[in-house]
Amino acid sequence: MAINLTPFGFVLLAGFSCLALPISALPASAAAPRGAVVFFVGTVKVDGEDAKIGKPLGAKTTIETGPGASCEIVFDGKNAVRVGQNARAVLDFSRAVKEVALERGSLTSVLRKLGKLAGKDSFKVSTETAVAGVRGTSFCVWAAAGETYICACNGEVRTVDAKGAEEYDLRAAHHAGRYYAVKGGTITASPAGLEHHGDADIESLAALIGEKVDWSVEE
């Protein structure tokens, strides 16, 4: 069994789940607006290079993960993002509105410290078929060719298809999903249940930034 000890004392046990770093142990660069990689497992590439714990994000950063892999990023100290397996995501955290272009795979987030922009989303995730916009919440987006799943896990997420139609406000204390799919050249939207993630995924991300999810209220 391979055991990897990172420069920050994080132990990776191949084939076993790992405890998240407490907020006090996060690298200083994680508190920066663009953040840093704080955990990864499996094959993860950051801008084409092997991922490294503590590696700061650039103005734009491309994350690619292999089978069974994942990568966790913390920015501004109180925002955590996980890129799941078999994913490709381009993160642009260089401006007030943080944006992610998710080409495939999943992106799960717990956001507690976003800039307040009057009447505007502070964080956007775009896929081939839909856009999710939030101002601070816990949510999950999953994308594949011609389809997108969006879940407001604990809070509110504005969803719209890639053509600017089929707009919905998803609100939930405990998961509310929407599914967008291309059918005959048209993007359709329909309600969806809990897919591609679970409570534990959100709770572990929240713990990474020293937060706890209250499933009885919308954050």
C-alpha positions in Angstrom: 0.0 0.0 0.0 1.5 3.4 -1.1 1.6 6.1 1.5 2.4 9.6 0.4 3.3 12.3 2.9 2.8 15.8 1.5 5.0 18.8 2.5 2.1 19.9 4.7 1.9 16.7 6.6 -1.1 15.2 4.7 -1.1 11.5 4.4 -2.6 9.8 1.3 -3.4 6.2 1.8 -4.0 4.4 -1.5 -7.4 2.7 -1.5 -8.5 4.4 1.7 -10.4 7.6 2.3 -8.4 10.4 4.0 -9.3 13.0 6.7 -9.5 16.6 5.5 -6.9 19.1 6.6 -8.3 21.3 9.4 -8.6 24.9 8.5 -5.7 25.8 10.7 -3.4 23.5 8.7 -4.3 24.9 5.2 -1.4 26.5 3.3 -1.4 30.2 3.5 -2.0 30.5 -0.2 -5.4 28.9 0.2 -6.6 32.1 1.8 -5.8 34.1 -1.4 -8.6 35.0 -3.7 -7.5 32.4 -6.3 -6.7 29.8 -3.7 -4.7 26.6 -3.9 -4.9 22.8 -4.1 -5.3 21.5 -0.6 -5.9 17.8 -1.3 -5.9 15.4 -4.2 -6.0 11.7 -4.8 -5.3 9.7 -7.9 -4.1 11.2 -11.2 -4.7 14.9 -11.2 -3.2 17.4 -13.6 -3.2 21.2 -12.9 -2.4 23.1 -16.1 -0.9 19.9 -17.6 1.4 19.2 -14.7 1.0 16.8 -11.8 -0.9 18.3 -8.9 0.9 19.4 -5.8 -0.5 20.3 -2.4 -0.3 24.0 -1.8 0.1 24.8 -5.5 -1.5 28.3 -6.0 -4.0 28.8 -8.8 -3.2 31.0 -11.7 -5.5 33.6 -13.3 -7.0 30.6 -15.2 -6.4 27.1 -14.1 -7.3 23.8 -15.9 -8.0 20.8 -13.6 -8.1 17.3 -15.2 -8.7 14.2 -13.2 -8.5 10.5 -14.0 -10.7 7.5 -12.9 -11.2 7.5 -9.1 -9.4 10.8 -8.7 -10.4 14.1 -7.2 -9.0 17.4 -6.4 -10.0 19.9 -3.7 -9.3 23.7 -3.8 -9.8 26.3 -1.1 -10.0 30.1 -2.0 -10.5 33.1 0.2 -10.2 30.8 3.2 -13.9 30.0 3.4 -14.8 28.6 -0.1 -14.1 24.9 -1.0 -14.4 23.3 -4.4 -14.0 19.6 -5.3 -13.4 18.5 -8.9 -14.5 14.8 -9.2 -13.2 11.9 -11.2 -12.9 11.9 -15.0 -13.4 15.6 -15.1 -12.0 18.6 -16.9 -12.7 22.1 -15.5 -11.3 25.5 -16.3 -11.4 27.8 -13.3 -11.2 31.6 -13.8 -10.9 33.1 -10.3 -9.2 36.3 -11.5 -12.2 38.6 -11.2 -14.9 39.4 -8.7 -17.2 36.9 -10.3 -15.6 33.5 -10.1 -16.3 31.3 -13.1 -15.8 27.6 -14.0 -16.2 26.0 -17.4 -17.0 22.4 -16.6 -16.5 20.3 -19.8 -17.1 17.0 -18.1 -17.4 15.3 -14.7 -18.5 16.9 -11.4 -17.9 20.0 -9.5 -19.1 20.2 -5.8 -18.8 23.4 -3.8 -19.4 24.8 -0.4 -19.1 28.6 -0.6 -19.2 30.7 2.5 -17.2 33.9 1.6 -18.0 35.3 -1.8 -17.9 38.9 -2.8 -21.4 40.5 -2.6 -22.4 41.8 -6.0 -25.8 43.6 -6.1 -28.2 41.7 -8.2 -25.5 39.4 -9.7 -24.2 35.9 -9.2 -20.9 35.7 -7.5 -20.0 32.3 -8.8 -20.9 30.6 -12.1 -20.5 27.2 -13.5 -21.1 26.8 -17.2 -21.4 23.5 -19.2 -22.3 22.7 -22.8 -26.0 22.8 -21.9 -26.6 24.9 -18.8 -25.3 27.6 -16.4 -25.6 27.5 -12.6 -25.2 30.8 -10.8 -24.9 31.3 -7.0 -24.2 34.0 -4.4 -23.1 31.7 -1.7 -24.4 28.2 -1.1 -23.6 24.5 -1.3 -24.2 22.9 -4.7 -23.2 20.3 -7.2 -22.9 20.3 -11.0 -22.3 17.3 -13.2 -21.7 17.4 -17.0 -21.4 15.0 -19.9 -22.0 15.3 -23.6 -25.4 16.9 -24.1 -26.5 16.7 -20.5 -26.1 18.6 -17.2 -27.3 17.9 -13.7 -27.4 20.8 -11.2 -28.3 20.5 -7.5 -28.9 23.1 -4.9 -27.7 21.0 -2.0 -28.2 23.5 0.8 -29.2 27.0 -0.4 -30.2 28.6 -3.7 -28.9 28.1 -7.2 -30.1 29.9 -10.3 -30.2 27.7 -13.4 -30.6 28.5 -17.0 -29.9 26.5 -20.2 -27.1 27.4 -22.6 -29.4 29.4 -24.8 -30.7 31.6 -21.9 -34.0 29.8 -21.6 -35.5 27.3 -19.1 -34.6 29.4 -16.1 -35.3 28.2 -12.6 -34.4 29.1 -9.0 -33.6 25.9 -7.1 -34.0 26.4 -3.4 -33.6 23.6 -0.8 -32.4 22.9 2.7 -31.7 19.4 1.6 -31.1 18.9 -2.2 -33.2 20.0 -5.1 -32.0 19.0 -8.6 -32.6 20.0 -12.2 -31.6 18.1 -15.3 -30.8 19.7 -18.7 -30.5 17.6 -21.8 -30.3 18.1 -25.6 -33.1 16.4 -27.4 -33.5 16.9 -31.2 -31.5 20.1 -31.1 -33.6 21.5 -28.2 -32.4 21.8 -24.6 -35.1 20.4 -22.2 -35.2 20.8 -18.5 -36.8 18.5 -15.9 -36.8 18.0 -12.1 -34.1 15.6 -10.8 -33.5 13.7 -7.6 -30.2 13.2 -5.7 -27.6 12.0 -8.2 -23.8 12.0 -8.6 -23.2 13.1 -5.0 -24.6 12.7 -1.4 -24.7 14.4 2.0 -21.2 13.2 2.9 -19.7 14.9 -0.1 -21.1 18.3 1.0 -20.3 17.7 4.7 -16.6 16.8 4.0 -16.1 19.9 1.9 -17.7 22.1 4.6 -15.4 20.5 7.3 -12.4 21.4 5.1 -13.2 25.1 5.7 -14.2 24.7 9.3 -18.0 24.8 8.6 -20.9 22.5 9.4 -24.0 22.0 7.2 -27.3 22.5 8.8 -29.7 20.4 6.7 -32.7 22.0 8.4 -32.3 25.4 6.9 -31.2 27.0 3.6 -27.8 28.5 3.9 
